[in-house]
Amino acid sequence: MNARMLLPVLALLLAACAGPDRIVLLPDSDGKVGKLNVSNAGGETLLDSAYATASAKGDRKADAGRTDAGTVNQQFGVVLAALPPAPVSYTLYFTSDTDELTADSRALAPAILAKIAKFPAAEVVVIGHTDTQGSDDYNDKLSLDRARAVKRQLIALGFDAARISVAGRGKRELMIVTKDDVAEPRNRRAEVLVR
Amino acid sequence: MKAKLLGFLLVAGLSATAASATADDVAGVFKVVNGGVSVLRQGATLPATVGMAVYQSDQIVTGSDGSAGITFEDNALLSLGPSSRLALDRFAFNSTTHDGAFETTLSSGKLAVVSGKIAHHQLDAMKVRTPSSILGVRGTKFLVEVGGS
């Protein structure tokens, strides 16, 4: 057998020596646990509890097992450390019929903006909303004005304008559901989504 | 003849639009890049940088000293450990309806996932393939290692 023929054989042997594929279900940041269905020609294995594992090799059905937080950190610490920060959202409130922040929100704004600035390659979406006083058209414009006002503040703090998108949702997505033509301070807001 | 030609032009126009829509849509953005990390895109090998966009059909490859984290349009978070290779087979996301598809293949190394709106909205719309299995993702945080010890 010459070397050229030996290489594929060696590769096959190496692949056969490698361990199984391993899957570990983790609790998320809120402590909640989702579900994973691991399937192949051999069948399906459902993972639905914290630190449940599946090991699968070839066409054999995956074996269910269990691990713990310490072992996970040892074996997967590097890849877990590379996860980007979870997206966050903030709500800022406005005074009636203006694109000016309430005194409370104005006081919060610098801390929020500083936090945004710490996100790596941050992308920001600002979505403005209104209460139900006034027409659809009027509120569409007011909600967009509110989103743009927040964008202007971000840019003033040195934020790259190209990384901020704005939208106005008018009175379509109420935080507090009211009848039409009702003043509701909690609906006069902008959501700032950062990721 | 005219109708046939018109039909052909319409079909050609539509498929061109569909192709450009998927090719141009940003799927995600690199937020973390450590050590050697590259993106294989249409035959080219590009060094990954923080802020760089990823697209459907890209492959992400990390060196023995590399790791990388990407945030996707549906807020899903993915990270790769050293000596890993991930193919982004399919990514589609409608930010209004949250309909979409998110399919990747891990052919070597380690992957961490926090699923996003696509998996939350629709059962099994997010899938991860490994050499041995297909993972149907019903949320939320999990790890995958190919051929580990």
Interface residues (C-beta under 8 A of the other chain):
Chain A: A15 A18 G19 P20 D21 R22 I23 V24 L25 L26 P27 D28 S29 K32 V33 G34 K35 L36 N37 V38 S39 N40 L47 A54 A56 K57 G58 D59 A62 V72 Q75 F76 V78 V79 L80 A81 A82 L83 P84 P85 A86 P87 F119 P120 A121 E123 R195
Chain B: V29 F30 K31 V32 N34 V50 G51 S67 A68 G69 I70 T71 N75 L77 L78 S79 L80 G81 P82 S84 K110 L111 A112 V114 S115 D124 T130 P131 S132 S133 I134 L135 G136 V137 R138 G139 T140 K141 F142 L143 V144 E145 V146 G147 G148 S149
